[in-house]
């Protein structure tokens, strides 16, 4: 069988003869599907990096209208190709075609690309600051170096290395992208890259601005991640893989934005359970098993009070979990990792209420509930907050608010933390101290809804303290903030107006918001040229 | 002689018996001066970290008025104590008392503290973003962990670990600070810490919010820098020390903002030299020898064209450098390092025009000019852009613009890059390509002035690409941007108004600028409560 080409240096490049290759697998059957894709060689990685570096300055200097045109055209092409893309992604991931891929994720992906186009066009990510008296002007600017993006297994569109939020952010900041597809969905990634490649040509941008690699040996990956020609790295995936790449990048001084792992603790306060426990069990079950629980923000740890309302909630959840069909996981690796995590949690004292085993054809795993007392949890908090990626949650049963606070204090960094409280105010006394304890541990503090909804909003933070991500000051979702990860701060000191970037010139190119002498304004500078005389 | 106490856990703590100690040295004589200061022990470091961690939540929750009151009171106390502080700093650093310490650096330090107070009070560093429809609100928030700050030798006030820009920034973001004084000016640092300690009490802030250590063994320093209880590290100093601390911090996922080294290239275009070469030689000489050249932004590398105007410029500069008195360096270590760097540059082919030797009492070094052809530079660009910290510059003689461009392309990351061009437009053809080549290599691009002036402005970037700093997206000078280094991004998702931080509530607490649904506004939310209903 022919091995598919990679997108390198602006062309679809045939694989080297005798290259290693791999095929996608239908997770619902465990059978290999589709064509063979190459394991990329050191020469191919070098060619990708060299050609991306060669166009970095050109891309940085490209008119923003072209950058925006590319992102818009790409979004449009994805919509036009939706049926094919959804079929490919469904086959490679077993995610529901209509309700998830076509109905939610593909539109979200296109929306992200268009918001990135908007951010490129309106310069909002550049945060222009002008000090007219001091003759100083600064903004966020392109890195002038390629961004290497590693996509995760769990969003074949919305976090795809060649179409997702990291991709859109890096391109909006006018940086070339070297996309490393997740090997669990190579055909989906290839199809997206084909559309991106054509959209680049349509927008008259350098065709080496977007490249696609499928897979490489981890030693080569670490070498690439530590190559000083890179401007930054975006990664979504496992903690193990993320930390190894981060270490390589750190040694070379390359900013690495890694989204790694999170158990996303949820606190169910007693009043909320008394008031609407049955409904909350439903919410919890739906959130934890959607997409077979393979979300970064899956509610993997629930703190539930002892007592009748807590017991009833657990009973309701148990009924739902036990009655549900096994969830299909993305790969044998995910299945094995989940099984290892569940086993480890049990070894550390968690009791299995239901599930905890694989089931049937392909990579299926039963929805799983584990339970442990807060007292036992607090003896081994590190081991018991291990992420179990899949339709799995650990219930931590707390005697009182004090124990809940102690559990909150024991958490490492997480993407999200959630508090459910009674509408009638019953829980209010416990709420404030719990919110205070949870706040510094999480990127997003949520009330009365499950963490799995990550809205694409300028006020979103899809990020959190280490080790949920590598940089607690940045979000991976939400424009324009996500763009700023792939930017450098540039200052101009008494530089002639004609040599300034558009958004810092006296004449405001598009009524963009600029912080001028301490005030946000969108007009031209009144004293044209005064600061650069 | 008694060994001085350290400020640990809110108290001046006597040194351990039999602790190692050291004394400051008058750099103009090489004689030890003042009392003995302790080399801090592992127990003391642990006590500092534990007590700072214990007050981190309290400080994060402190009213901003108290934070601002502390910073203002501290600035006021420094001004009142100016005579003593200047005398101490002059004795320990040999920097000129009137023209530098009293006239420039002390006022600048107080101004920074007051601008930090203003940033704390007006929440400008928190960058509030509100999405009313989505129920999402986000801002930059305190780290809820201590910040460890390493001060440099070259600014006993303005970058002092217990009074400078890093300190002011970390406190403005409501984080406790563990200050590691530079051991070349322990008495100055102690005096500042005494004032800070009293100002904390005056402002009713936890007294463990500011701590002072003087010195510790490097193994202990690396252990501290890698302790996960830390929220961040600020460092100004050598590349060697900075990279070692960064590696320790990286392994623990601690953000480390290191300002390390920079040669700050300056390009003298032919027209500028023909027009005002003699004046430029004066400017260059003054900038390069001021403070004995011990500035992060010292012009350490000048690209000068071949030909008559270039030769005349070099001749004029040579006369000034050769006729100037030796500069006093801060320490034997600085002297030895400078001598080693100058020797290395000569070994790689640079020719000494003047200087390149120590001179007389104390740590004196002759103002030094080295020269090399661009052609030779381009053969060993890495070795020839080695920083020589002191009154020293390397002249790189270029045949034409092409050679200048090649030299610019060979630079690693620098804090600044400067272009001098003719007023009459003669240089304009060369200017644009040179500016383009230099731009991605530097944090601040400057025209027609020396880089040593680092204005405290919101549009300043005192930062630059690796390895001049560790994070090209952040500045160490300029409020409120410098504050954001010591902050985490926090999002609130449908959180009740009363549980929100002040600057994200419906009612705008102080008419602060907030990005509400895409527009900057400073009023209350019209639909009070709608997003949190």
Interface residues (C-beta under 8 A of the other chain):
Chain A: X57 X60 X61 X129 X130 X131 X134 X136 X137 X138 X140 X141 X142 X143 X144 X145 X246 X247 X250 X251 X252 X253 X254 X255 X416 X431 X432 X435 X436 X439 X440 X443 X444 X445 X446 X447 X448 X449 X455 X457 X458 X459 X460 X461 X463 X465 X466 X467 X470 X471 X472 X473 X474 X475 X481 X484 X487 X488 X489 X490 X491 X492 X493 X494 X495 X496 X499 X513 X515 X518 X520
Chain B: X57 X60 X61 X129 X130 X131 X134 X136 X137 X138 X140 X141 X142 X143 X144 X145 X246 X247 X250 X251 X252 X253 X254 X255 X416 X431 X432 X435 X436 X439 X440 X443 X444 X445 X446 X447 X448 X449 X455 X457 X458 X459 X460 X461 X463 X465 X466 X467 X470 X471 X472 X473 X474 X475 X481 X484 X487 X488 X489 X490 X491 X492 X493 X494 X495 X496 X499 X513 X515 X518 X520
